[in-house]
Amino acid sequence: MAVGVFDLFSIGIGPSSSHTVGPMRAAAVFAEELKSLGKLAEAASLRVDLYGSLAATGHGHGTMTAILLGLEGFHPELILPEEVEERLAAIAETGTLQLAGSVPLPYGVQDMVLRPLTILPRHTNGMTFTVSGADGEVLHKATFFSVGGGFIVREGEEDAALKELDESKKELPLPFRTAAELLEHCQSRGLSIGEIMFVNERASRTEEEIREGLLHIYSVMEACVEISIRREGLLPGGLKVRRRAPDWHERLLKEDKDRDPKYWQEWVNLIALAVNEENASGGRVVTAPTNGAAGIIPAVLYYALHFAPGMDKATQADRDDVVVKFLLTAAAVGVLYKEQASISGAEVGCQGEVGSASSMAAAGLAEVMGGTPQQVENAAEIAMEHNLGLTCDPIGGLVQIPCIERNAIAAAKAINAAKMALWGDGSHRVSLDEVIVTMRETGKDMSSKYKETAMGGLAVNVVEC
């Protein structure tokens, strides 16, 4: 299907969309296939091979435990944090997982085969599942790739998936692959970028479903922050990173009792940090468009709702309209990155995660602040232009340092990009399409050391303990 707003903004668990959400989704699909083939009862042994980045940084990203949950039949958008803790504790205690929720098999994290130096042709995030019967005969085997943002592709079906994508786009009223095509639709139809995205979404959902779905997405973002600012102590993983959100929130409540505009950046920083601290602890977050960059869009949307001109007098209906318009516009820009480049840190570095999220957020803010389509496109271009070359080199393979602070910095960049674009007339020398292609080419040229492999940058130059 064509990439839609609810593909780019999906509910899942942390800490990584490509290394946690995608693998869990792939494992769940595999388990369901085994069951649908009628071979589940014959299953006697299981083998999971992880390749490339999944093997290199999987422990820090919760890849192995996510796969165990997926094999038990859990899906990232449905499982709750308490269920995660309960099932993982049971598997660790008994050494047994319930394949597809019903067949007990002795299997755990330690049984997975890690191949960090083996890169499969399609993508560095590869995984192969194999289930055999008591006689050793293979009952079912499949290889999947986690290509960023929680999206998965099955080996051997890449061409079919692309063909299906192209066919589904033909069914859209206003299909687009590039920013140029998007702006052309805006000009010919007299619509904003968010409205173009809304027209396409209505091809598969009602107006009420779209609105309710997007408001629900934002409610999960808000809940994520509320949970995070109540959690204290250290983040898991061994780096001894202290949670800052609770203290920062308490301080802001004391210093900024009347929501003074001069504190806008402190609030934006707080929201970004809170979301990513919750993500780092494996909590429930909205992939936007990845988990590693999950705090940027909520932080910039918070700015739009609390500090944008006129919002002090806005009704709840007005605020809901802002949420819907912002997310639709951000998603339209996200489609461009999915179509022309990548949102996978393991493929193009963090420019594909934090960079794309910053670009999407800048576009959303420019739109709700009254920008023209040209100004919105300019905002998205400015934000990405100043994230080009951003590497993915988290210390210890954990989505903590520099990832958490990086979200706050990128959120501020997005706000500044939107403001710069709104002070212009929409004309600019470098187009968004040119920047997206540049990001893609930069990712290709970037050494694999800096693409979520824990083999370069901060990951090797900073002692973990």
C-alpha positions as CSV (number, residue, x, y, z in Angstrom):
1,M,0.0,0.0,0.0
2,A,1.1,3.6,-0.5
3,V,2.7,5.1,2.5
4,G,0.2,7.0,4.6
5,V,0.1,9.1,7.8
6,F,-0.6,6.1,10.0
7,D,2.4,4.2,8.6
8,L,4.7,7.1,9.5
9,F,3.1,7.6,12.9
10,S,2.5,4.3,14.5
11,I,2.3,3.2,18.2
12,G,4.9,0.8,19.4
13,I,7.5,0.3,22.1
14,G,11.1,1.5,22.5
15,P,13.9,1.8,22.1
16,S,14.2,1.5,18.3
17,S,11.7,1.3,15.4
18,S,14.2,-0.5,13.1
19,H,15.8,-2.7,15.8
20,T,12.8,-3.3,18.1
21,V,9.5,-2.6,16.4
22,G,10.5,-4.0,12.9
23,P,12.0,-7.3,14.3
24,M,9.0,-7.8,16.6
25,R,6.7,-7.3,13.7
26,A,8.7,-9.7,11.4
27,A,8.7,-12.4,14.1
28,A,5.0,-12.0,14.7
29,V,4.3,-12.3,10.9
30,F,6.5,-15.5,10.8
31,A,4.7,-17.1,13.7
32,E,1.3,-16.3,12.1
33,E,2.5,-17.8,8.8
34,L,3.6,-21.0,10.6
35,K,0.2,-21.3,12.2
36,S,-1.7,-20.6,9.0
37,L,0.3,-23.3,7.2
38,G,-1.0,-25.8,9.8
39,K,2.5,-26.7,10.9
40,L,2.6,-25.1,14.3
41,A,1.9,-28.3,16.2
42,E,4.9,-30.0,14.4
43,A,7.4,-27.4,15.5
44,A,10.2,-28.9,17.6
45,S,13.1,-26.4,17.1
46,L,13.7,-22.8,16.3
47,R,16.6,-20.9,14.8
48,V,17.0,-17.1,14.5
49,D,19.9,-15.6,12.6
50,L,20.5,-11.9,12.9
51,Y,22.7,-10.1,10.4
52,G,24.6,-6.8,10.1
53,S,23.4,-3.9,12.3
54,L,20.8,-6.0,14.1
55,A,23.5,-8.4,15.3
56,A,26.0,-5.6,16.0
57,T,23.8,-3.4,18.2
58,G,20.8,-5.7,18.9
59,H,21.5,-6.1,22.6
60,G,21.4,-2.4,23.2
61,H,18.3,-1.9,21.1
62,G,16.2,-4.7,22.6
63,T,16.2,-6.6,19.3
64,M,16.5,-10.1,20.7
65,T,13.8,-9.7,23.4
66,A,11.5,-8.0,20.8
67,I,11.9,-11.0,18.5
68,L,10.9,-13.3,21.4
69,L,7.8,-11.4,22.0
70,G,6.9,-11.3,18.3
71,L,7.4,-15.1,18.1
72,E,4.9,-15.4,20.9
73,G,2.4,-13.5,18.7
74,F,2.6,-10.0,20.1
75,H,2.5,-7.0,17.8
76,P,4.3,-3.7,18.7
77,E,1.3,-1.5,18.3
78,L,-0.8,-3.6,20.7
79,I,1.5,-4.9,23.4
80,L,1.6,-2.9,26.6
81,P,4.8,-2.2,28.7
82,E,3.5,-4.3,31.5
83,E,2.9,-7.3,29.2
84,V,6.5,-6.9,27.9
85,E,7.9,-7.1,31.4
86,E,5.7,-10.1,32.3
87,R,6.4,-12.2,29.3
88,L,10.2,-11.5,29.2
89,A,10.4,-12.4,32.9
90,A,8.6,-15.6,32.2
91,I,10.8,-16.6,29.3
92,A,13.9,-15.8,31.3
93,E,12.8,-17.8,34.2
94,T,11.6,-20.9,32.3
95,G,13.9,-20.7,29.3
96,T,10.8,-21.4,27.2
97,L,8.8,-19.3,24.8
98,Q,5.3,-19.9,23.6
99,L,5.6,-20.0,19.8
100,A,2.6,-18.3,18.3
101,G,1.2,-18.2,21.8
102,S,0.6,-21.9,22.1
103,V,3.6,-24.2,21.4
104,P,6.3,-24.2,24.2
105,L,9.8,-24.3,22.8
106,P,13.1,-24.1,24.8
107,Y,14.5,-20.9,23.4
108,G,15.9,-17.6,24.7
109,V,18.1,-14.6,23.8
110,Q,21.3,-16.7,24.2
111,D,20.2,-19.1,21.4
112,M,20.1,-16.5,18.7
113,V,22.9,-16.6,16.1
114,L,24.6,-13.2,15.6
115,R,26.4,-12.4,12.3
116,P,27.4,-8.8,12.6
117,L,29.9,-8.9,9.8
118,T,27.5,-10.5,7.3
119,I,25.5,-8.0,5.4
120,L,22.6,-9.4,3.3
121,P,22.2,-7.7,-0.1
122,R,18.9,-5.9,0.5
123,H,19.6,-4.2,3.8
124,T,21.9,-4.3,6.8
125,N,19.0,-5.1,9.1
126,G,18.4,-8.7,8.1
127,M,16.9,-11.6,10.1
128,T,16.1,-15.2,9.2
129,F,13.7,-17.4,11.1
130,T,13.7,-21.2,10.7
131,V,11.4,-23.7,12.4
132,S,12.0,-27.5,12.0
133,G,10.2,-30.6,13.0
134,A,11.4,-33.4,15.3
135,D,13.0,-35.1,12.3
136,G,15.0,-32.0,11.5
137,E,12.9,-31.2,8.4
138,V,12.4,-27.5,7.9
139,L,8.8,-26.6,8.3
140,H,9.0,-22.9,7.6
141,K,11.8,-20.5,6.8
142,A,11.8,-16.8,6.0
143,T,14.1,-13.8,5.8
144,F,12.9,-10.3,6.6
145,F,14.6,-6.8,6.5
146,S,13.7,-4.1,8.9
147,V,14.1,-1.0,6.7
148,G,13.4,1.8,9.2
149,G,10.4,3.3,10.9
150,G,9.1,-0.2,11.8
151,F,8.6,-1.1,8.1
152,I,9.6,-4.6,7.1
153,V,10.2,-6.2,3.7
154,R,10.4,-9.9,3.0
155,E,13.3,-11.3,1.0
156,G,12.3,-12.2,-2.5
157,E,9.3,-9.9,-2.4
158,E,11.1,-6.6,-2.8
159,D,10.1,-6.1,-6.4
160,A,6.5,-7.2,-5.7
161,A,6.3,-4.8,-2.8
162,L,7.5,-1.9,-5.0
163,K,5.0,-2.9,-7.7
164,E,2.2,-3.0,-5.2
165,L,3.3,0.4,-3.9
166,D,3.2,1.8,-7.4
167,E,-0.2,0.3,-8.1
168,S,-1.6,1.6,-4.8
169,K,-0.4,5.1,-5.5
170,K,-2.3,5.1,-8.8
171,E,-5.5,4.7,-6.7
172,L,-4.7,7.9,-4.8
173,P,-6.5,11.1,-6.0
174,L,-3.3,13.2,-5.8
175,P,-0.3,10.9,-5.8
176,F,3.2,12.4,-5.4
177,R,6.7,11.1,-5.0
178,T,8.6,14.4,-5.0
179,A,8.2,17.8,-3.4
180,A,7.9,19.2,-6.9
181,E,4.9,17.0,-7.6
182,L,3.4,17.9,-4.2
183,L,3.7,21.6,-4.9
184,E,2.2,21.2,-8.3
185,H,-0.9,19.6,-6.7
186,C,-1.1,22.5,-4.3
187,Q,-1.0,25.0,-7.0
188,S,-3.4,23.3,-9.4
189,R,-6.0,22.5,-6.6
190,G,-5.5,25.5,-4.4
191,L,-4.8,23.3,-1.4
192,S,-2.2,23.3,1.3
193,I,0.3,20.4,1.7
194,G,-1.6,19.1,4.7
195,E,-4.9,19.2,2.6
196,I,-3.3,17.2,-0.2
197,M,-2.3,14.5,2.3
198,F,-5.8,14.6,3.7
199,V,-7.4,14.1,0.3
200,N,-5.2,11.0,-0.3
201,E,-5.9,9.6,3.2
202,R,-9.6,9.8,2.4
203,A,-9.1,7.3,-0.3
204,S,-8.9,4.6,2.4
205,R,-10.5,6.2,5.5
206,T,-13.4,8.5,6.4
207,E,-12.8,12.0,7.5
208,E,-13.9,11.0,11.1
209,E,-11.5,8.1,11.1
210,I,-8.6,10.2,10.0
211,R,-9.3,12.9,12.6
212,E,-9.9,10.5,15.5
213,G,-6.8,8.4,14.5
214,L,-4.5,11.5,14.5
215,L,-5.9,12.8,17.8
216,H,-5.3,9.4,19.3
217,I,-1.8,9.4,18.0
218,Y,-1.2,12.8,19.8
219,S,-2.9,11.5,23.0
220,V,-0.3,8.7,23.1
221,M,2.5,11.2,22.6
222,E,1.0,13.2,25.6
223,A,0.7,10.1,27.7
224,C,4.3,9.2,26.9
225,V,5.4,12.6,28.4
226,E,3.2,12.3,31.4
227,I,4.6,8.9,32.3
228,S,8.2,10.0,31.7
229,I,8.1,13.0,33.9
230,R,7.0,10.8,36.8
231,R,9.8,8.3,36.4
232,E,13.0,8.9,38.2
233,G,16.4,7.2,38.5
234,L,18.7,5.8,35.8
235,L,17.9,4.5,32.4
236,P,18.5,0.8,31.8
237,G,21.5,-0.5,29.9
238,G,24.5,0.1,32.1
239,L,25.5,3.7,30.9
240,K,24.0,5.1,34.2
241,V,22.2,7.9,32.3
242,R,20.1,9.8,34.7
243,R,16.5,10.7,33.8
244,R,16.3,14.5,33.6
245,A,12.7,15.0,32.7
246,P,11.2,14.8,36.2
247,D,13.6,17.4,37.7
248,W,13.3,19.7,34.6
249,H,9.5,19.5,34.8
250,E,9.5,20.4,38.5
251,R,11.8,23.3,37.9
252,L,9.8,24.6,35.0
253,L,6.6,24.5,37.0
254,K,8.3,26.7,39.7
255,E,10.0,29.1,37.3
256,D,7.4,29.5,34.6
257,K,4.0,29.5,36.4
258,D,2.3,31.7,33.7
259,R,3.8,30.0,30.6
260,D,6.1,32.9,29.7
261,P,7.1,32.8,26.0
262,K,10.7,33.3,27.0
263,Y,10.7,29.7,28.3
264,W,9.6,28.1,25.0
265,Q,12.9,26.3,24.4
266,E,13.0,24.9,27.9
267,W,9.6,23.4,27.4
268,V,10.5,22.1,23.9
269,N,13.7,20.5,25.4
270,L,11.6,18.9,28.2
271,I,9.1,17.3,25.8
272,A,11.8,15.9,23.5
273,L,13.9,14.6,26.4
274,A,10.8,13.1,28.2
275,V,9.7,11.2,25.1
276,N,13.2,9.8,24.3
277,E,13.9,8.9,27.9
278,E,10.7,6.8,27.9
279,N,11.7,5.3,24.5
280,A,15.1,4.4,25.9
281,S,13.5,2.5,28.7
282,G,11.4,0.5,26.3
283,G,8.2,2.4,27.0
284,R,5.2,3.1,24.8
285,V,5.9,5.7,22.2
286,V,4.8,6.9,18.8
287,T,7.2,6.1,16.0
288,A,7.6,9.5,14.3
289,P,8.9,8.5,11.8
290,T,11.3,6.4,13.9
291,N,11.8,5.6,17.6
292,G,15.2,7.1,17.8
293,A,13.7,10.4,16.6
294,A,10.4,10.0,18.4
295,G,10.7,13.2,20.6
296,I,11.1,15.8,17.8
297,I,7.6,16.0,16.4
298,P,5.8,15.9,19.8
299,A,8.1,18.7,21.0
300,V,7.6,20.9,18.0
301,L,3.8,20.2,18.1
302,Y,3.9,21.2,21.8
303,Y,5.4,24.5,20.7
304,A,2.7,25.0,18.1
305,L,0.0,24.4,20.6
306,H,1.4,26.5,23.4
307,F,3.6,29.2,21.9
308,A,2.5,29.9,18.4
309,P,0.7,33.3,17.9
310,G,-3.0,33.2,18.9
311,M,-2.9,29.8,20.6
312,D,-3.5,31.4,24.1
313,K,-7.0,32.1,22.9
314,A,-7.6,28.9,21.0
315,T,-10.6,26.6,21.8
316,Q,-10.1,22.8,22.2
317,A,-11.6,22.4,18.7
318,D,-8.9,24.9,17.4
319,R,-6.2,22.9,19.1
320,D,-7.5,19.7,17.7
321,D,-7.4,21.2,14.2
322,V,-3.8,22.2,14.7
323,V,-2.8,18.7,15.7
324,V,-4.5,17.2,12.6
325,K,-3.1,19.8,10.2
326,F,0.4,19.5,11.7
327,L,0.6,15.7,11.5
328,L,-0.9,15.5,8.0
329,T,1.7,18.0,6.7
330,A,4.6,16.4,8.5
331,A,3.5,13.0,7.1
332,A,3.4,14.4,3.5
333,V,7.1,15.4,3.9
334,G,7.8,12.0,5.5
335,V,6.4,10.3,2.4
336,L,9.1,12.1,0.4
337,Y,11.9,10.7,2.5
338,K,10.4,7.2,2.3
339,E,10.0,7.5,-1.5
340,Q,13.3,9.1,-2.4
341,A,15.7,8.1,0.3
342,S,15.5,6.3,3.7
343,I,14.5,6.9,7.3
344,S,16.8,4.1,8.5
345,G,19.8,5.0,10.6
346,A,21.4,1.7,9.7
347,E,21.1,2.6,6.0
348,V,21.9,6.4,5.9
349,G,22.9,7.4,9.4
350,C,21.0,9.5,11.9
351,Q,20.4,12.1,9.2
352,G,17.7,9.7,8.0
353,E,16.1,9.5,11.5
354,V,16.6,12.8,13.3
355,G,17.1,14.7,10.1
356,S,13.8,13.5,8.5
357,A,11.9,14.1,11.7
358,S,13.3,17.6,12.1
359,S,12.3,18.3,8.4
360,M,8.8,16.9,8.9
361,A,8.3,18.9,12.1
362,A,9.5,22.1,10.5
363,A,7.0,21.6,7.7
364,G,4.1,20.9,10.2
365,L,4.9,24.0,12.2
366,A,5.2,26.3,9.1
367,E,1.8,25.0,7.9
368,V,-0.1,25.6,11.2
369,M,1.5,29.0,11.5
370,G,0.0,30.0,8.1
371,G,2.8,29.3,5.7
372,T,2.2,28.9,2.0
373,P,3.0,25.5,0.4
374,Q,6.3,27.1,-0.8
375,Q,7.2,28.3,2.6
376,V,6.4,24.9,4.1
377,E,8.6,23.2,1.6
378,N,11.3,25.7,2.4
379,A,11.0,25.0,6.1
380,A,11.4,21.3,5.5
381,E,14.5,21.9,3.3
382,I,16.2,24.2,5.8
383,A,15.8,21.7,8.6
384,M,17.3,18.8,6.6
385,E,20.0,20.8,5.0
386,H,21.4,21.4,8.5
387,N,21.2,17.8,9.5
388,L,23.1,16.4,6.5
389,G,25.9,14.0,7.4
390,L,24.6,13.3,10.9
391,T,26.0,9.9,12.0
392,C,24.4,7.1,14.0
393,D,26.9,6.1,16.6
394,P,25.2,5.6,20.0
395,I,27.4,4.6,22.9
396,G,26.9,1.0,23.9
397,G,24.4,0.6,21.0
398,L,21.8,2.2,23.4
399,V,19.4,4.8,22.1
400,Q,20.6,7.2,24.9
401,I,23.8,9.1,24.1
402,P,23.7,11.2,22.0
403,C,20.2,10.3,20.8
404,I,18.1,11.8,23.6
405,E,19.7,15.3,23.6
406,R,19.9,15.1,19.8
407,N,16.1,15.1,19.6
408,A,15.9,18.3,21.7
409,I,18.5,20.0,19.5
410,A,16.8,18.9,16.3
411,A,13.4,20.1,17.6
412,A,14.9,23.6,18.1
413,K,16.3,23.4,14.6
414,A,12.9,22.6,13.2
415,I,11.3,25.6,14.9
416,N,14.1,27.9,13.7
417,A,13.7,26.5,10.2
418,A,10.0,27.2,10.2
419,K,10.5,30.7,11.4
420,M,13.2,31.4,8.8
421,A,11.0,30.1,6.0
422,L,8.0,32.2,7.2
423,W,10.1,35.3,7.1
424,G,10.8,34.6,3.4
425,D,8.5,34.4,0.5
426,G,9.0,30.7,-0.3
427,S,11.6,31.2,-2.9
428,H,15.0,29.6,-2.2
429,R,18.0,28.3,-4.1
430,V,18.1,24.7,-2.9
431,S,14.9,22.6,-3.3
432,L,13.7,20.0,-0.8
433,D,14.0,17.3,-3.5
434,E,17.7,18.2,-4.0
435,V,18.3,18.0,-0.2
436,I,16.6,14.6,0.0
437,V,18.7,13.2,-2.8
438,T,21.8,14.7,-1.2
439,M,20.9,13.0,2.1
440,R,20.5,9.7,0.3
441,E,23.8,10.0,-1.5
442,T,25.6,11.2,1.6
443,G,24.2,8.0,3.4
444,K,25.6,5.8,0.6
445,D,29.0,7.5,0.9
446,M,29.1,7.3,4.7
447,S,31.3,4.7,6.2
448,S,29.4,1.8,7.7
449,K,31.1,2.6,11.0
450,Y,28.7,5.5,11.4
451,K,25.5,3.7,10.5
452,E,24.3,2.0,13.7
453,T,27.1,-0.6,13.9
454,A,28.7,0.6,17.1
455,M,32.1,0.5,15.2
456,G,32.9,4.2,15.0
457,G,32.3,7.7,16.4
458,L,31.1,8.1,20.0
459,A,30.4,4.3,20.1
460,V,34.2,3.6,20.2
461,N,35.7,6.8,21.4
462,V,33.8,7.0,24.7
463,V,34.3,4.4,27.4
464,E,30.9,2.8,28.3
465,C,31.5,2.6,32.0
